[in-house]
Amino acid sequence: MKRYKIAFLLSHPIQYFSPLFKEIAKHSQIDLTVYYCSDESIKVKDVGFGTEVKWDIPLLEGYKYKFLKNFSPKPSIYAGFFGLINPGIVNELRKEKYDALIVHGWNYFTNIFAIIIAKVFGIKVFMRGENPLNQEIIKPCYKIFLKKIILKNLIFRITDAFLYVGQGNKEFYRFYGVPERKLFFVPYAVENERFISYNEMAKKKDELKKEIGIPPDKVVILFSGKLINKKRPIDLLMAYERLQFENKALVYVGDSYLRNNLEEYVKKKHLKEVYFLGFKNQTELPKYYVASDIFVLPSSSGETWGLVVNEAMCFHLPVIVSDMVGCGKDLVRHGENGFVYPVGDVDKLADYLLKLLREPELREKMGKRSFEIISKWSYKEDIAGILEALEYVGKH
C-alpha cells in the first residue's frame, strides 16, 4: 500500500480538530504534518466565550505540527483576511515534497497563498470548508457574484479535490461549479469514542442532577455553546417560558456577552429552574450531557455545522435544531431522532419541546436513533474519505 505524505494547513489549534489529527497520524498509509498559522488559541482568552480558556484535552499531542511565523501587521485569527500572513509555508512546501495539502477554508491570506504555492510545486490541493448552501443563498447577490468570480473561476478551478463535511456543504460546492467527481465525504465529526465512554455515568443520572443543583424529577433541556447572537439562546429561553409543564429545567452551559441579558430575562419573567453554569471544559461536558434529556441548538446563519449536536447524540439525546444549523440536514432526521424548526419560530420550538417533555417513550426512542446515526459519523469515515481523494488525484 502506498504511504501518502500530507500537510494540513489550519489557522490555529482547535479542540475539535486535534483528536482527528491524532487519529489520522496513527494510520499506516498517512504521514501527516499540521501547519498552524497562529498559536493564539492556546495563549489568550477566547473572544467568543469572553473568558480565559485553557482546553483540558491536549491540542498538540499525538501528531506532527509546526507553527508558522505570522507577519501580519495586525496578527490575529479575528482580524480578517490579512490577520494571517505566513510566508514560511513556501519553504515548508518546497522542502517536504508533500503528496497533498489540505487547506481549511479560504478566509485568510495564507490559505490562498498556500494553494497557489502548492500548485507551483506540483502538490495536489484539497479544500475542506464547512459552508452550507442554505446560508449562502440568503447572502446579498453582489457577494455571490463576487464569489463566483473568485471561488468558482479562480480558487476552486485549481483545487484538485473537495472534502465536504455534510450534505449542505456538498450542495455549496456544487453551487459554485465543483463537479461530482471531485467531491469526497469527510464528515464533521467529534471524538465519538471518548464521549461514548462516559455513557456509563447514565446509571448515576439522578446523582449528577443533584450535583448540579437540579431536582432529580426534572426533565432537563440543555443548551451548550457560546451565549452569542448567532446562537439565539434567547429563543430557547422564550420557548421555555411558554411550556405548560411542571417538571422541567433548562440548563445553559457556556458563557459570553448575552449571559447578563438572559439572567435578567429570567428574573423579570420569574422563570424557575433555569441554570447558567458558565464555560465548561472538554472533560467536564459529559456530566451535563448525561444529566440532560433533550438537547437544543436554536442558531441562525453563521452556525455552519454545530459540533455540539454530534456530542449530544453520543449521549442518546433527542435533538432540536433550527433549519439554519448546518448539521441539521445530515444529523437531525425530523421525527426520527429530533425536530427541525424554522429559525426564530419560538412557538414551533416550544411545541416540539412540549412534545418531548410529555412523552418519555418518544425521548428514549429518538435518543436511541441519535446514537445509531452518530455511530456512523466518525473519524473512521474522515480517514476513508481522505484516502479516497488521494487515490483519485493519484490517477488524474
C-alpha positions in Angstrom: 0.0 0.0 0.0 1.2 3.5 -0.9 2.0 5.8 2.0 1.0 9.4 1.5 2.7 12.5 2.8 0.1 15.1 3.7 0.2 18.7 5.0 -2.9 20.2 6.7 -3.0 24.0 7.0 -5.1 25.4 9.8 -5.4 28.8 11.3 -4.8 27.7 14.9 -5.2 24.7 17.2 -8.8 23.8 17.6 -10.2 21.4 20.2 -12.3 19.6 17.7 -9.6 19.1 15.1 -6.7 17.9 17.3 -8.2 14.4 18.1 -8.9 14.0 14.4 -5.2 14.7 13.6 -4.2 12.2 16.2 -6.3 9.5 14.5 -5.0 10.4 11.0 -1.4 10.2 12.3 -2.0 6.7 13.5 -3.0 5.4 10.1 -0.3 3.3 8.3 -0.9 5.0 4.9 -0.7 8.6 6.1 2.3 10.7 7.1 0.7 13.9 8.5 2.1 17.3 9.4 -0.2 20.1 10.6 0.8 23.7 10.0 -0.7 26.3 12.3 -0.7 30.0 11.3 -1.2 31.2 14.9 -0.9 30.0 18.4 -3.4 32.5 19.6 -6.0 29.9 20.8 -3.5 28.4 23.3 -2.2 31.7 24.6 -5.1 34.2 25.0 -8.7 34.2 26.0 -11.4 33.0 23.7 -13.2 36.1 22.2 -16.5 34.2 21.8 -16.6 32.8 25.4 -15.3 36.1 26.7 -13.2 34.4 29.3 -9.8 32.8 29.7 -9.9 29.4 28.1 -7.3 26.7 28.6 -8.5 23.4 26.9 -8.1 20.4 29.2 -7.6 18.0 26.3 -4.2 18.0 24.7 -4.3 20.1 21.5 -0.7 19.4 20.4 -0.1 15.7 21.2 -0.1 12.6 19.0 0.8 14.2 15.7 3.5 16.3 14.0 2.9 20.0 13.9 4.7 23.3 13.3 3.8 26.9 14.0 4.4 29.3 11.1 5.6 32.8 12.0 2.8 35.4 11.3 4.0 38.6 9.6 0.6 40.3 9.6 0.6 44.0 10.7 -2.5 43.1 12.8 -1.8 39.5 13.7 -4.9 37.7 14.9 -7.3 35.0 13.8 -10.0 37.5 14.5 -8.5 40.3 12.3 -10.0 39.2 9.0 -8.3 38.1 5.7 -4.9 39.8 6.4 -4.8 38.7 10.0 -2.7 35.7 9.0 0.2 36.2 6.6 2.7 33.3 6.9 5.3 33.2 4.1 7.1 30.4 5.8 4.7 28.0 4.2 6.7 28.4 1.0 9.8 26.8 2.4 7.8 24.0 4.1 6.0 23.0 0.9 9.2 23.3 -1.2 11.4 21.1 1.0 8.9 18.4 2.2 7.6 17.1 -1.1 4.0 16.5 0.0 1.5 14.5 -2.0 -1.3 16.8 -0.9 -2.0 19.9 1.0 -5.4 20.1 2.8 -6.5 23.7 3.3 -9.3 24.6 5.8 -11.3 27.3 4.0 -10.3 30.4 2.2 -10.8 33.2 4.8 -7.1 34.1 5.3 -4.3 35.3 3.0 -2.1 32.4 4.0 -4.8 29.9 2.8 -4.9 31.4 -0.7 -1.2 31.9 -0.8 -0.6 28.3 0.2 -2.9 27.0 -2.5 -1.0 28.9 -5.2 2.4 27.8 -3.9 1.3 24.2 -3.6 0.3 24.3 -7.3 3.6 25.8 -8.3 5.4 22.9 -6.6 3.1 20.3 -8.1 1.4 19.4 -4.8 -2.3 18.4 -5.0 -4.6 20.7 -3.2 -7.6 19.6 -1.1 -10.2 22.0 0.2 -12.1 21.4 3.4 -14.6 24.1 4.3 -17.8 24.0 6.1 -20.2 26.4 4.4 -23.7 25.1 3.8 -25.7 26.2 0.7 -28.8 27.3 2.7 -26.7 30.0 4.4 -25.0 31.0 1.2 -28.1 31.7 -0.9 -29.5 34.2 1.6 -26.5 36.5 1.2 -26.6 39.7 -1.0 -26.5 39.0 -4.7 -23.3 41.0 -5.1 -21.4 38.8 -2.6 -22.5 35.7 -4.5 -21.5 37.3 -7.8 -18.0 38.1 -6.4 -17.6 34.6 -5.0 -18.5 33.1 -8.4 -15.6 35.1 -9.9 -13.1 34.4 -7.1 -14.1 31.0 -5.8 -15.6 29.3 -8.9 -13.3 30.7 -11.6 -10.1 31.0 -9.7 -9.6 29.1 -6.4 -11.9 26.2 -7.0 -10.7 25.8 -10.5 -7.1 24.9 -9.3 -8.3 22.8 -6.4 -7.9 19.1 -7.0 -10.4 17.7 -4.5 -13.1 18.9 -2.1 -13.7 17.2 1.3 -17.3 18.0 2.1 -18.4 17.8 5.7 -22.1 17.2 5.1 -24.9 17.4 2.5 -25.3 21.2 2.8 -21.6 21.7 2.3 -21.6 19.4 -0.7 -24.5 21.5 -2.2 -22.4 24.6 -1.6 -19.6 23.3 -3.7 -21.9 22.2 -6.4 -23.5 25.6 -6.5 -20.1 27.1 -7.2 -19.4 24.6 -10.0 -17.4 21.8 -8.4 -18.0 18.6 -10.4 -19.2 15.5 -8.6 -16.1 13.5 -9.3 -14.0 16.0 -7.2 -16.3 15.7 -4.1 -15.3 13.3 -1.2 -17.2 12.8 2.0 -15.1 13.7 5.1 -17.7 14.4 7.7 -17.6 16.9 10.5 -17.1 14.5 13.4 -16.2 14.6 17.1 -14.2 12.2 19.3 -17.1 9.7 19.5 -15.2 7.1 21.4 -14.3 9.4 24.2 -17.8 10.8 24.6 -19.5 7.4 24.3 -17.2 6.1 27.1 -19.0 8.4 29.5 -22.4 6.8 28.9 -21.7 4.5 31.9 -22.4 7.6 34.0 -26.1 7.3 33.0 -26.6 5.0 36.0 -25.9 8.0 38.2 -28.1 10.4 36.3 -30.2 11.5 39.4 -27.0 11.9 41.4 -25.5 14.1 38.7 -28.6 16.3 38.6 -28.4 16.7 42.4 -24.7 17.6 42.0 -25.6 20.4 39.5 -28.4 21.5 41.8 -31.3 20.3 39.7 -34.1 18.2 41.4 -33.9 14.6 40.0 -37.6 14.6 38.9 -37.0 17.5 36.4 -36.8 16.8 32.6 -33.7 18.7 31.6 -33.3 20.8 28.4 -29.7 21.5 27.6 -28.0 24.3 25.6 -24.2 24.1 25.2 -22.2 26.8 23.4 -21.3 30.5 23.5 -24.0 32.8 24.6 -23.8 35.0 21.5 -26.3 36.4 19.0 -25.8 33.9 16.2 -26.7 31.0 18.6 -30.0 32.7 19.6 -30.1 31.5 23.2 -32.9 33.9 23.9 -35.2 31.9 21.6 -34.8 28.8 23.8 -35.5 30.8 26.9 -38.6 32.3 25.4 -39.8 28.9 24.3 -39.1 27.6 27.8 -41.3 30.3 29.2 -44.2 29.1 27.1 -44.1 25.5 28.2 -47.0 24.3 30.3 -45.1 21.5 32.0 -44.3 21.5 35.7 -41.3 19.2 35.9 -38.9 21.0 33.5 -35.5 22.6 33.8 -33.3 24.5 31.4 -29.5 24.4 31.6 -27.1 26.8 29.7 -23.6 25.5 29.5 -21.4 28.3 28.1 -20.7 31.9 28.5 -20.4 35.3 26.7 -21.8 38.8 26.4 -25.5 37.7 26.3 -25.4 36.0 29.7 -26.5 39.0 31.7 -29.4 39.7 29.3 -30.6 36.1 29.7 -30.3 36.2 33.5 -32.2 39.5 33.6 -35.0 37.9 31.5 -35.3 35.0 33.9 -35.6 37.4 36.8 -38.1 39.7 35.1 -40.3 36.8 34.0 -39.9 34.9 37.3 -38.8 31.7 35.5 -38.0 28.7 37.6 -35.3 26.0 37.2 -33.1 27.9 34.8 -29.4 27.3 35.4 -26.5 29.3 33.9 -23.4 27.2 34.6 -20.8 29.1 32.6 -18.0 27.7 30.4 -17.2 24.0 30.9 -14.1 22.3 29.6 -14.0 19.3 27.3 -13.6 16.7 30.1 -16.4 18.4 32.2 -19.0 18.5 29.4 -20.0 14.8 29.6 -21.5 15.2 33.0 -24.0 17.8 31.7 -25.0 15.7 28.7 -25.6 12.7 30.9 -27.7 14.8 33.3 -29.9 16.1 30.4 -32.9 14.7 28.5 -33.2 17.0 25.4 -30.6 19.0 23.5 -31.4 22.2 21.6 -29.4 24.4 19.3 -31.5 27.3 18.0 -28.8 29.1 16.0 -29.2 31.3 13.0 -27.0 31.9 10.0 -23.3 31.5 10.9 -23.8 28.1 12.6 -22.1 26.4 9.7 -22.2 23.0 11.5 -22.8 22.7 15.2 -20.5 20.0 16.6 -22.2 20.2 20.0 -25.1 18.3 18.2 -22.6 15.5 17.4 -21.6 15.4 21.1 -25.2 15.3 22.4 -26.1 12.5 20.1 -23.3 10.4 21.5 -25.2 10.6 24.8 -28.5 9.2 23.4 -30.2 12.6 23.4 -33.1 13.7 21.1 -32.1 17.0 19.4 -34.0 20.0 18.2 -32.2 22.4 15.9 -33.3 25.4 13.7 -33.3 25.0 10.0 -30.2 27.2 9.8 -28.0 24.9 11.8 -25.5 23.4 9.3 -25.6 19.8 10.7 -29.4 19.6 10.7 -29.6 18.3 7.1 -27.4 15.3 8.0 -27.8 14.5 11.7 -31.3 15.5 12.6 -33.9 13.3 10.9 -37.1 15.2 11.6 -39.5 13.0 13.6 -36.8 10.2 14.0 -34.2 11.5 16.4 -35.5 15.0 16.9 -37.0 18.0 15.2 -36.0 20.8 12.8 -38.0 24.1 13.1 -37.8 27.4 11.2 -35.2 29.6 12.8 -36.7 32.2 15.1 -40.1 30.4 15.4 -40.3 30.3 19.1 -43.8 28.9 19.2 -42.8 25.9 17.0 -39.7 25.3 19.1 -42.0 25.3 22.2 -44.4 22.8 20.5 -41.6 20.4 19.9 -40.1 20.8 23.4 -43.5 20.2 24.9 -44.0 17.0 22.9 -40.7 15.6 24.1 -41.3 16.7 27.7 -44.7 15.0 27.8 -43.6 11.7 26.1 -40.7 9.9 27.8 -41.0 7.0 25.5 -40.5 9.2 22.5 -37.4 10.8 24.1 -36.0 7.4 24.6 -36.8 6.2 21.1 -35.3 9.4 19.5 -32.3 9.3 21.7 -31.6 5.7 20.6 -31.9 6.8 17.0 -29.5 9.7 17.6 -26.9 7.3 18.8 -27.3 5.0 15.8 -26.9 7.9 13.4 -23.8 9.4 15.1 -22.1 6.0 15.4 -21.6 6.1 11.6 -20.4 9.7 11.6 -16.9 9.4 12.9 -13.1 9.8 12.3 -13.2 6.5 10.5 -15.2 8.0 7.7 -12.9 11.0 7.6 -9.8 8.9 7.0 -11.6 6.8 4.4 -12.7 10.0 2.5 -9.2 11.4 2.6 -7.7 8.2 1.3 -10.3 8.0 -1.5 -9.4 11.6 -2.5 -5.7 10.7 -2.5 -6.3 7.7 -4.7 -8.4 9.8 -7.1 -5.9 12.6 -7.6 -3.1 10.0 -8.0 -4.9 8.8 -11.1 -5.7 12.2 -12.5 
